[in-house]
């Protein structure tokens, strides 16, 4: 056994240990990355490629029940084999989930068992408050703590105005400012990183996530590119990967996402838009639709300017999208269960010759 490797450095704790049967011969491992049907895992024995067992594959009803980067799993180490076998997935303490891009009824786990989500947004052409509201809503719902990280502040005119705008939509969320051009331009991140903690970097392509992670690693581990002619960064990261920092703690780099669809994020939306929720609670009628009812506090706030129309429309859009996906999710889960029940019945049927 390689005594230099200790899975506790990778966030394994008593919370996960309590989920393992004492007589289990399986080893706990953490998923570091995924390449198609193979996973790179780490255990006290070291790193190894792993694949899912047939039993695991059969019982997984949805894509989110498969391992994701950051997950803890139980594996048959398979001492004599080339790859380990993943037999089960330990319960997640948090998961950043979105609607899978291009898949109308599929959810996708971006990162699991994360403590903090750095929501990265560049101060140049990438700056978009409506997208940030979406990111914060999904982050709150993940079970991790969201932190807004404004990158490329050196390319920004009117930084104070941008900070004010972000503060107006990021209630209860820390906002950090970074720059890649200064040697210490990443130091605002350091107080949030400590041994055993996992940080996920989420954001659009080219906002500088990989550059910040390289600074934290103290080396050029992740490939980075400069700006294109349109002031946007080039897409560099192509897969999710968990990396151990020399100072303790872990980071998960993620590819830039063109889509970040809602998936059962009701609680996160309510927390992100708590100002709107509070105004709505003052409406005369409990079932107010906020269209033309008398005594509607929302319409009054819009007229007085206490509530901006852009923020109200953003709230309505995310709520409608989320409600639609919740209905689709219920349908797909029920469909998946029916299909598995039919498959079991077919296998039990006698074979006629």
Secondary structure, 3 states (H helix, E strand, C coil): CCCCCCHHHHCCCHHHHCCCCCCCCCEEEEEEEEECCEEEEEECCEEEEEEECHHHHHHCCCHHHCCCCCCEEEEECCCCCCCEEEEEECCCCCEEEEECCCCCCCEEEEEECCCEEEEEEECCCCCCHHHHHHHHHHHHHHCCEEEEEEECHHHCCCHHHHHHHHHCCCCCCEEEECCCCCCCCCHHHHHHCCCCCEEEEEECCCCCHHHHHHHHHCCCCCCCCCECCCCCECCCCCCCEEEECCCCCEEEECCCCCCCECCCCHHHHHHHCHHHHHHHCCCCCCCCCCCCCCCCHHHHHHHHCCCCHHHHHHHHHHHHHHHHHHHHHHHHHHHHHHHHHHHHHHHHCCCCC
